[in-house]
Amino acid sequence: MNEQMILPALIGFFLCAAGMVLLALYVRTKPKTLAERLASQQDHASTTAHEASLLIEANMATSWWRKCLAPIDRIGQELVGTESDRFATRKLLLMAGLRHSQSLGLYTFGKLAVGLFLSVMFVFFVLEKGDRLSLSALAGSLIILFLSSFSAEIWLKMRAASRGGKLSSSLPDALDLMVICAEAGLPLGRIFKTVSKELAFSSPELAEEIGYTHAELQILSDRSKALMNLADRCGVDNVAAMVSTLIQAERYGTPLSQALRTISVESRKNMVLELEEKAGKLPAQLSVPLMVFILPPVIAMMGTPAMIRIIRMLGS
């Protein structure tokens, strides 16, 4: 009886742990509403000593969570693979907005842990008791482990692509704001700070990246390195072109307002070309649903009377 209770207890424990992880991911990745963003901006604008103490307590809590997750992070770091795999995964995590220092280890450990959990569930609940140690069980477990890892990578790439699309679509507005700030005589670091604050409502992703770049400009001695980090984190062609133009303008002494205006005009042109390209692809894309959903009913309505007559003739 005790042996029969061990397996349900383990399954219940794993399900509770998976539920807690999913709930934490949902709370962490849930998009903020406009009212929450407005409230956060008002709190940021009216920072006091009491708020500073609350931020210190939040950082202490975060460090406590980091200490708890440190063993899992170390195990995940060992399971990443080669240095090239580590670099590629870290770049995808940065493009997806997961720039935490423990993101790589936790992502790798979670990917493999979910695969092992699904494999155990497959062996104990899908297969019969006599087939749990057979080659089919081993092959099925390996296939499930591969599919779970592949699904996690697909999810990460889709998240990075979705975030890159948001960054690319909101970049022209940011460049227009940069042009206005540059013509007002602000330096590059102050421009990034102002644009990050103004875009917090409409484009929080780009505002976060620009704000992070502003912090790097204050810390790093090489300004071009901070700009290159922005292009690497975003992984978007428009942002890479903007970074390249800014580096060249700083290297050759081109006025900042003129360089930003050139980038802004080119980004608007690229946006119009992308919209025209999407509009040109619509007829070809609509042909597939037209053939699948419209033509078969039309053919059925036209051919049904003839088929009924043929059946009646053959029956008589």
One Martini backbone bead per residue (centre of mass of N, CA, C, O) as a GRO file, in nm:
protein
  316
    1MET     BB    1   0.057   0.063  -0.020
    2ASN     BB    2   0.302   0.252  -0.001
    3GLU     BB    3   0.397   0.209  -0.295
    4GLN     BB    4   0.128   0.323  -0.421
    5MET     BB    5   0.170   0.623  -0.284
    6ILE     BB    6   0.432   0.733  -0.411
    7LEU     BB    7   0.355   0.810  -0.702
    8PRO     BB    8   0.125   1.018  -0.643
    9ALA     BB    9   0.306   1.202  -0.471
   10LEU     BB   10   0.511   1.274  -0.691
   11ILE     BB   11   0.308   1.385  -0.892
   12GLY     BB   12   0.194   1.608  -0.708
   13PHE     BB   13   0.462   1.754  -0.670
   14PHE     BB   14   0.520   1.819  -0.969
   15LEU     BB   15   0.255   1.973  -1.022
   16CYS     BB   16   0.298   2.194  -0.812
   17ALA     BB   17   0.566   2.298  -0.925
   18ALA     BB   18   0.463   2.364  -1.210
   19GLY     BB   19   0.242   2.563  -1.117
   20MET     BB   20   0.430   2.766  -0.978
   21VAL     BB   21   0.601   2.831  -1.228
   22LEU     BB   22   0.367   2.928  -1.410
   23LEU     BB   23   0.269   3.152  -1.220
   24ALA     BB   24   0.535   3.311  -1.217
   25LEU     BB   25   0.548   3.359  -1.525
   26TYR     BB   26   0.280   3.509  -1.548
   27VAL     BB   27   0.344   3.743  -1.352
   28ARG     BB   28   0.606   3.835  -1.502
   29THR     BB   29   0.469   3.845  -1.818
   30LYS     BB   30   0.248   4.032  -1.758
   31PRO     BB   31   0.093   4.284  -1.890
   32LYS     BB   32   0.062   4.610  -1.852
   33THR     BB   33  -0.133   4.848  -1.787
   34LEU     BB   34  -0.197   5.179  -1.821
   35ALA     BB   35  -0.241   5.237  -1.520
   36GLU     BB   36   0.022   5.103  -1.420
   37ARG     BB   37   0.216   5.280  -1.587
   38LEU     BB   38   0.126   5.552  -1.473
   39ALA     BB   39   0.190   5.485  -1.178
   40SER     BB   40   0.494   5.428  -1.222
   41GLN     BB   41   0.562   5.712  -1.332
   42GLN     BB   42   0.472   5.872  -1.083
   43ASP     BB   43   0.663   5.732  -0.887
   44HIS     BB   44   0.923   5.810  -1.042
   45ALA     BB   45   0.883   6.124  -1.027
   46SER     BB   46   0.819   6.082  -0.690
   47THR     BB   47   1.089   6.041  -0.539
   48THR     BB   48   1.178   5.910  -0.223
   49ALA     BB   49   1.304   5.788   0.064
   50HIS     BB   50   1.091   5.568   0.100
   51GLU     BB   51   1.123   5.445  -0.185
   52ALA     BB   52   1.421   5.372  -0.158
   53SER     BB   53   1.376   5.164   0.071
   54LEU     BB   54   1.194   4.979  -0.097
   55LEU     BB   55   1.408   4.912  -0.313
   56ILE     BB   56   1.603   4.777  -0.119
   57GLU     BB   57   1.410   4.550  -0.030
   58ALA     BB   58   1.372   4.435  -0.316
   59ASN     BB   59   1.673   4.364  -0.360
   60MET     BB   60   1.688   4.168  -0.124
   61ALA     BB   61   1.476   3.972  -0.231
   62THR     BB   62   1.621   3.911  -0.496
   63SER     BB   63   1.879   3.797  -0.364
   64TRP     BB   64   1.731   3.563  -0.224
   65TRP     BB   65   1.640   3.427  -0.488
   66ARG     BB   66   1.922   3.390  -0.604
   67LYS     BB   67   2.022   3.197  -0.385
   68CYS     BB   68   1.808   2.976  -0.440
   69LEU     BB   69   1.889   2.960  -0.767
   70ALA     BB   70   2.195   2.892  -0.783
   71PRO     BB   71   2.205   2.578  -0.814
   72ILE     BB   72   2.038   2.570  -1.076
   73ASP     BB   73   2.228   2.752  -1.237
   74ARG     BB   74   2.478   2.569  -1.225
   75ILE     BB   75   2.354   2.326  -1.364
   76GLY     BB   76   2.272   2.477  -1.626
   77GLN     BB   77   2.562   2.568  -1.705
   78GLU     BB   78   2.665   2.268  -1.746
   79LEU     BB   79   2.419   2.205  -1.976
   80VAL     BB   80   2.460   2.383  -2.230
   81GLY     BB   81   2.766   2.340  -2.351
   82THR     BB   82   2.909   2.502  -2.564
   83GLU     BB   83   3.019   2.816  -2.641
   84SER     BB   84   2.832   2.859  -2.884
   85ASP     BB   85   2.568   2.780  -2.740
   86ARG     BB   86   2.588   2.993  -2.521
   87PHE     BB   87   2.589   3.242  -2.708
   88ALA     BB   88   2.320   3.187  -2.858
   89THR     BB   89   2.134   3.171  -2.609
   90ARG     BB   90   2.202   3.448  -2.487
   91LYS     BB   91   2.108   3.612  -2.731
   92LEU     BB   92   1.812   3.517  -2.726
   93LEU     BB   93   1.752   3.621  -2.441
   94LEU     BB   94   1.807   3.918  -2.504
   95MET     BB   95   1.596   3.941  -2.736
   96ALA     BB   96   1.359   3.846  -2.522
   97GLY     BB   97   1.435   4.013  -2.237
   98LEU     BB   98   1.647   3.804  -2.080
   99ARG     BB   99   1.898   3.964  -1.872
  100HIS     BB  100   1.954   3.781  -1.662
  101SER     BB  101   2.215   3.613  -1.511
  102GLN     BB  102   2.018   3.334  -1.470
  103SER     BB  103   1.876   3.260  -1.745
  104LEU     BB  104   2.047   3.037  -1.871
  105GLY     BB  105   2.033   2.822  -1.644
  106LEU     BB  106   1.721   2.814  -1.606
  107TYR     BB  107   1.646   2.742  -1.896
  108THR     BB  108   1.803   2.477  -1.920
  109PHE     BB  109   1.685   2.333  -1.673
  110GLY     BB  110   1.382   2.359  -1.749
  111LYS     BB  111   1.394   2.208  -2.017
  112LEU     BB  112   1.496   1.933  -1.898
  113ALA     BB  113   1.287   1.894  -1.670
  114VAL     BB  114   1.035   1.877  -1.848
  115GLY     BB  115   1.131   1.636  -2.018
  116LEU     BB  116   1.161   1.434  -1.780
  117PHE     BB  117   0.872   1.453  -1.675
  118LEU     BB  118   0.731   1.357  -1.939
  119SER     BB  119   0.878   1.085  -1.952
  120VAL     BB  120   0.771   0.971  -1.685
  121MET     BB  121   0.473   0.995  -1.758
  122PHE     BB  122   0.489   0.804  -2.003
  123VAL     BB  123   0.593   0.547  -1.858
  124PHE     BB  124   0.364   0.534  -1.612
  125PHE     BB  125   0.081   0.610  -1.798
  126VAL     BB  126   0.104   0.482  -2.093
  127LEU     BB  127   0.248   0.242  -2.021
  128GLU     BB  128   0.296  -0.061  -1.940
  129LYS     BB  129   0.450  -0.248  -1.702
  130GLY     BB  130   0.611  -0.437  -1.914
  131ASP     BB  131   0.720  -0.166  -2.101
  132ARG     BB  132   0.919   0.024  -1.920
  133LEU     BB  133   1.205  -0.152  -2.014
  134SER     BB  134   1.198  -0.091  -2.305
  135LEU     BB  135   1.271   0.039  -2.615
  136SER     BB  136   1.013   0.205  -2.644
  137ALA     BB  137   1.051   0.372  -2.388
  138LEU     BB  138   1.322   0.496  -2.466
  139ALA     BB  139   1.232   0.623  -2.734
  140GLY     BB  140   0.998   0.794  -2.620
  141SER     BB  141   1.166   0.958  -2.419
  142LEU     BB  142   1.359   1.086  -2.626
  143ILE     BB  143   1.142   1.223  -2.796
  144ILE     BB  144   1.021   1.398  -2.568
  145LEU     BB  145   1.284   1.544  -2.498
  146PHE     BB  146   1.325   1.670  -2.776
  147LEU     BB  147   1.048   1.819  -2.801
  148SER     BB  148   1.077   1.997  -2.551
  149SER     BB  149   1.336   2.143  -2.637
  150PHE     BB  150   1.225   2.246  -2.909
  151SER     BB  151   0.987   2.408  -2.790
  152ALA     BB  152   1.156   2.603  -2.621
  153GLU     BB  153   1.311   2.725  -2.862
  154ILE     BB  154   1.064   2.823  -3.018
  155TRP     BB  155   0.958   3.012  -2.799
  156LEU     BB  156   1.210   3.194  -2.786
  157LYS     BB  157   1.206   3.282  -3.085
  158MET     BB  158   0.921   3.404  -3.083
  159ARG     BB  159   0.976   3.615  -2.865
  160ALA     BB  160   1.207   3.756  -3.015
  161ALA     BB  161   1.045   3.826  -3.273
  162SER     BB  162   0.820   3.990  -3.137
  163ARG     BB  163   1.006   4.200  -3.006
  164GLY     BB  164   1.143   4.293  -3.271
  165GLY     BB  165   0.885   4.403  -3.403
  166LYS     BB  166   0.827   4.621  -3.189
  167LEU     BB  167   1.095   4.772  -3.222
  168SER     BB  168   1.070   4.836  -3.527
  169SER     BB  169   0.789   4.994  -3.516
  170SER     BB  170   0.899   5.214  -3.282
  171LEU     BB  171   1.156   5.359  -3.399
  172PRO     BB  172   1.059   5.614  -3.560
  173ASP     BB  173   0.950   5.765  -3.311
  174ALA     BB  174   1.219   5.775  -3.162
  175LEU     BB  175   1.374   5.935  -3.380
  176ASP     BB  176   1.202   6.188  -3.369
  177LEU     BB  177   1.271   6.250  -3.074
  178MET     BB  178   1.578   6.268  -3.118
  179VAL     BB  179   1.575   6.509  -3.310
  180ILE     BB  180   1.450   6.710  -3.113
  181CYS     BB  181   1.671   6.682  -2.894
  182ALA     BB  182   1.917   6.756  -3.074
  183GLU     BB  183   1.807   7.043  -3.161
  184ALA     BB  184   1.811   7.132  -2.845
  185GLY     BB  185   2.118   7.026  -2.737
  186LEU     BB  186   2.142   6.736  -2.661
  187PRO     BB  187   2.289   6.475  -2.561
  188LEU     BB  188   2.294   6.139  -2.598
  189GLY     BB  189   2.226   6.051  -2.308
  190ARG     BB  190   1.983   6.248  -2.274
  191ILE     BB  191   1.821   6.142  -2.509
  192PHE     BB  192   1.776   5.854  -2.403
  193LYS     BB  193   1.632   5.936  -2.143
  194THR     BB  194   1.392   6.090  -2.270
  195VAL     BB  195   1.288   5.868  -2.463
  196SER     BB  196   1.238   5.654  -2.245
  197LYS     BB  197   1.020   5.820  -2.096
  198GLU     BB  198   0.820   5.873  -2.344
  199LEU     BB  199   0.799   5.543  -2.429
  200ALA     BB  200   0.663   5.391  -2.182
  201PHE     BB  201   0.370   5.367  -2.305
  202SER     BB  202   0.392   5.277  -2.617
  203SER     BB  203   0.713   5.147  -2.576
  204PRO     BB  204   0.854   4.951  -2.342
  205GLU     BB  205   1.079   4.798  -2.489
  206LEU     BB  206   1.242   5.040  -2.608
  207ALA     BB  207   1.267   5.194  -2.341
  208GLU     BB  208   1.437   4.979  -2.199
  209GLU     BB  209   1.678   4.973  -2.396
  210ILE     BB  210   1.749   5.276  -2.382
  211GLY     BB  211   1.786   5.288  -2.076
  212TYR     BB  212   2.017   5.080  -2.070
  213THR     BB  213   2.207   5.245  -2.252
  214HIS     BB  214   2.227   5.490  -2.066
  215ALA     BB  215   2.366   5.335  -1.838
  216GLU     BB  216   2.615   5.247  -2.009
  217LEU     BB  217   2.713   5.539  -2.078
  218GLN     BB  218   2.780   5.597  -1.768
  219ILE     BB  219   2.992   5.352  -1.737
  220LEU     BB  220   3.123   5.336  -1.998
  221SER     BB  221   3.399   5.451  -2.186
  222ASP     BB  222   3.274   5.317  -2.442
  223ARG     BB  223   3.025   5.421  -2.651
  224SER     BB  224   3.026   5.208  -2.881
  225LYS     BB  225   2.975   4.962  -2.697
  226ALA     BB  226   2.690   5.043  -2.603
  227LEU     BB  227   2.567   5.048  -2.889
  228MET     BB  228   2.635   4.753  -2.965
  229ASN     BB  229   2.465   4.629  -2.738
  230LEU     BB  230   2.196   4.725  -2.852
  231ALA     BB  231   2.208   4.560  -3.118
  232ASP     BB  232   2.239   4.278  -2.981
  233ARG     BB  233   1.974   4.279  -2.811
  234CYS     BB  234   1.768   4.327  -3.047
  235GLY     BB  235   1.815   4.212  -3.352
  236VAL     BB  236   1.778   4.468  -3.550
  237ASP     BB  237   1.826   4.636  -3.839
  238ASN     BB  238   1.745   4.926  -3.757
  239VAL     BB  239   1.922   4.941  -3.503
  240ALA     BB  240   2.191   4.879  -3.645
  241ALA     BB  241   2.183   5.129  -3.831
  242MET     BB  242   2.173   5.340  -3.607
  243VAL     BB  243   2.438   5.261  -3.468
  244SER     BB  244   2.626   5.299  -3.712
  245THR     BB  245   2.563   5.602  -3.754
  246LEU     BB  246   2.647   5.703  -3.471
  247ILE     BB  247   2.941   5.608  -3.482
  248GLN     BB  248   3.021   5.768  -3.736
  249ALA     BB  249   2.944   6.049  -3.629
  250GLU     BB  250   3.144   6.039  -3.387
  251ARG     BB  251   3.406   5.985  -3.553
  252TYR     BB  252   3.357   6.234  -3.789
  253GLY     BB  253   3.177   6.485  -3.672
  254THR     BB  254   2.882   6.466  -3.702
  255PRO     BB  255   2.594   6.588  -3.658
  256LEU     BB  256   2.347   6.459  -3.466
  257SER     BB  257   2.089   6.570  -3.603
  258GLN     BB  258   2.160   6.482  -3.891
  259ALA     BB  259   2.188   6.177  -3.840
  260LEU     BB  260   1.902   6.132  -3.719
  261ARG     BB  261   1.743   6.234  -3.964
  262THR     BB  262   1.845   6.023  -4.163
  263ILE     BB  263   1.739   5.778  -4.007
  264SER     BB  264   1.440   5.861  -3.999
  265VAL     BB  265   1.388   5.864  -4.304
  266GLU     BB  266   1.473   5.568  -4.357
  267SER     BB  267   1.269   5.434  -4.165
  268ARG     BB  268   1.015   5.535  -4.309
  269LYS     BB  269   1.075   5.404  -4.580
  270ASN     BB  270   1.090   5.111  -4.475
  271MET     BB  271   0.799   5.102  -4.370
  272VAL     BB  272   0.659   5.151  -4.641
  273LEU     BB  273   0.786   4.908  -4.789
  274GLU     BB  274   0.670   4.691  -4.599
  275LEU     BB  275   0.372   4.757  -4.650
  276GLU     BB  276   0.380   4.712  -4.958
  277GLU     BB  277   0.472   4.418  -4.941
  278LYS     BB  278   0.227   4.311  -4.782
  279ALA     BB  279   0.015   4.404  -4.991
  280GLY     BB  280   0.136   4.231  -5.231
  281LYS     BB  281   0.090   3.943  -5.071
  282LEU     BB  282  -0.219   3.909  -5.034
  283PRO     BB  283  -0.321   3.760  -5.291
  284ALA     BB  284  -0.147   3.503  -5.246
  285GLN     BB  285  -0.256   3.442  -4.953
  286LEU     BB  286  -0.571   3.430  -5.038
  287SER     BB  287  -0.568   3.178  -5.228
  288VAL     BB  288  -0.570   2.950  -5.022
  289PRO     BB  289  -0.846   3.001  -4.873
  290LEU     BB  290  -1.008   3.005  -5.136
  291MET     BB  291  -0.953   2.703  -5.214
  292VAL     BB  292  -1.042   2.568  -4.937
  293PHE     BB  293  -1.334   2.733  -4.858
  294ILE     BB  294  -1.481   2.801  -5.150
  295LEU     BB  295  -1.455   2.594  -5.384
  296PRO     BB  296  -1.581   2.331  -5.266
  297PRO     BB  297  -1.877   2.438  -5.231
  298VAL     BB  298  -1.917   2.515  -5.528
  299ILE     BB  299  -1.868   2.234  -5.647
  300ALA     BB  300  -2.089   2.091  -5.483
  301MET     BB  301  -2.331   2.259  -5.590
  302MET     BB  302  -2.278   2.191  -5.896
  303GLY     BB  303  -2.248   1.854  -5.867
  304THR     BB  304  -2.495   1.734  -5.712
  305PRO     BB  305  -2.722   1.709  -5.928
  306ALA     BB  306  -2.564   1.523  -6.120
  307MET     BB  307  -2.520   1.294  -5.913
  308ILE     BB  308  -2.818   1.233  -5.863
  309ARG     BB  309  -2.890   1.153  -6.153
  310ILE     BB  310  -2.688   0.921  -6.179
  311ILE     BB  311  -2.800   0.751  -5.943
  312ARG     BB  312  -3.087   0.718  -6.060
  313MET     BB  313  -3.005   0.583  -6.324
  314LEU     BB  314  -2.858   0.338  -6.194
  315GLY     BB  315  -3.108   0.245  -6.019
  316SER     BB  316  -3.306   0.205  -6.281
   0.00000   0.00000   0.00000
